[in-house]
Amino acid sequence: MRDGALQTKSFAFAVLIVGLCKGLRVEKKEFVLSKQLLRSGTAIGALVREAEQAESKADFVHKMAIALKEANETEYWLELLHETHYLEPDTFSSIHHDVVELLKLLTSIINSSKRGMSS
């Protein structure tokens, strides 16, 4: 299963988000949006980690679905920060690519897990 890749990528993404939010607070004096981004961006990996201990396949899918929602919310905050000129285009492009990759991985894992539940 691709969970290992997802765990690695979601943790590395959380590290990037923490660094980005530190920079937004120190360099741009932006505190409100960065707090939202920090919460949703780090929740993805935490939920993936939590899914490792799921009590059932349905519980696993549920936790992954919440991680997907958090990734979607993170994409929203990144887009908002970009459009309001808090994020430079290069920074946005790089981190946006990462969140899109997480969205695709989560969607794939959820879909394949659901198929496995109906067999």
C-alpha positions in Angstrom: 0.0 0.0 0.0 1.1 3.6 -0.5 0.5 4.6 3.1 4.3 4.8 3.7 4.7 7.3 0.9 1.7 9.3 2.2 3.1 9.2 5.8 6.5 10.5 4.6 5.0 13.2 2.3 2.4 14.4 4.8 5.1 14.8 7.5 7.5 16.6 5.2 4.6 18.8 4.1 3.8 19.6 7.8 7.5 20.6 8.3 7.2 22.9 5.2 4.0 24.4 6.5 5.6 25.1 9.9 8.5 26.9 8.3 6.3 28.8 5.9 4.0 30.0 8.8 7.1 31.1 10.8 8.2 33.1 7.9 4.8 34.7 7.3 4.6 35.7 11.0 8.2 37.1 11.2 8.7 38.6 7.7 5.1 39.6 6.7 3.6 40.1 10.2 0.7 38.0 9.1 -0.9 36.1 12.0 -4.5 35.2 11.2 -4.3 33.3 7.9 -1.1 31.7 8.8 -2.6 30.3 12.0 -5.4 28.7 9.8 -2.8 27.3 7.4 -0.7 25.9 10.3 -3.7 24.1 11.7 -5.0 22.6 8.5 -1.5 21.9 7.0 -0.2 20.0 10.0 -3.5 18.2 10.6 -3.1 16.2 7.4 -0.1 14.2 8.6 -1.6 13.8 12.1 -4.7 12.3 10.6 -2.7 10.0 8.4 -0.7 8.9 11.5 -4.0 8.4 13.4 -5.3 6.3 10.5 -2.5 3.8 11.1 -4.3 2.8 14.3 -7.8 2.6 12.8 -10.1 0.2 14.4 -11.6 -1.0 11.1 -11.4 -0.4 7.4 -14.3 2.0 7.7 -12.5 3.9 10.5 -9.4 4.1 8.3 -11.4 5.5 5.4 -13.1 8.0 7.7 -9.8 9.3 9.0 -8.3 9.5 5.5 -11.4 11.4 4.4 -10.9 14.0 7.1 -7.2 14.3 6.1 -8.5 14.9 2.6 -10.7 17.7 3.8 -7.8 19.3 5.7 -5.7 19.1 2.6 -8.4 20.8 0.6 -8.7 23.5 3.2 -4.9 23.9 3.2 -5.0 24.4 -0.6 -7.7 27.2 0.0 -5.5 29.0 2.5 -2.4 28.8 0.3 -4.4 30.2 -2.7 -5.8 33.0 -0.5 -2.3 33.9 0.8 -1.0 33.9 -2.8 -3.8 36.0 -4.2 -3.4 38.5 -1.3 0.4 38.8 -2.1 1.6 37.2 1.2 3.2 34.3 -0.8 5.7 34.9 -3.6 4.8 33.0 -6.8 7.7 30.6 -6.6 6.9 29.7 -3.0 3.3 29.3 -3.8 3.9 27.2 -6.9 6.2 24.8 -5.0 4.1 24.2 -1.9 0.9 24.2 -4.0 2.3 21.3 -6.0 3.0 19.5 -2.8 -0.6 19.9 -1.5 -2.0 18.8 -4.9 0.1 15.7 -4.7 -1.2 14.9 -1.2 -4.8 15.5 -2.4 -4.2 12.9 -5.2 -2.6 10.4 -2.9 -5.4 10.7 -0.3 -8.1 10.4 -3.0 -6.4 7.3 -4.5 -6.0 5.6 -1.1 -9.6 6.4 -0.1 -11.0 5.1 -3.4 -9.0 1.9 -3.3 -9.9 1.3 0.3 -13.6 1.8 -0.4 -13.3 -0.7 -3.2 -11.7 -3.2 -0.9 -14.5 -2.7 1.6 -17.2 -3.8 -0.9 -15.4 -7.0 -1.9 
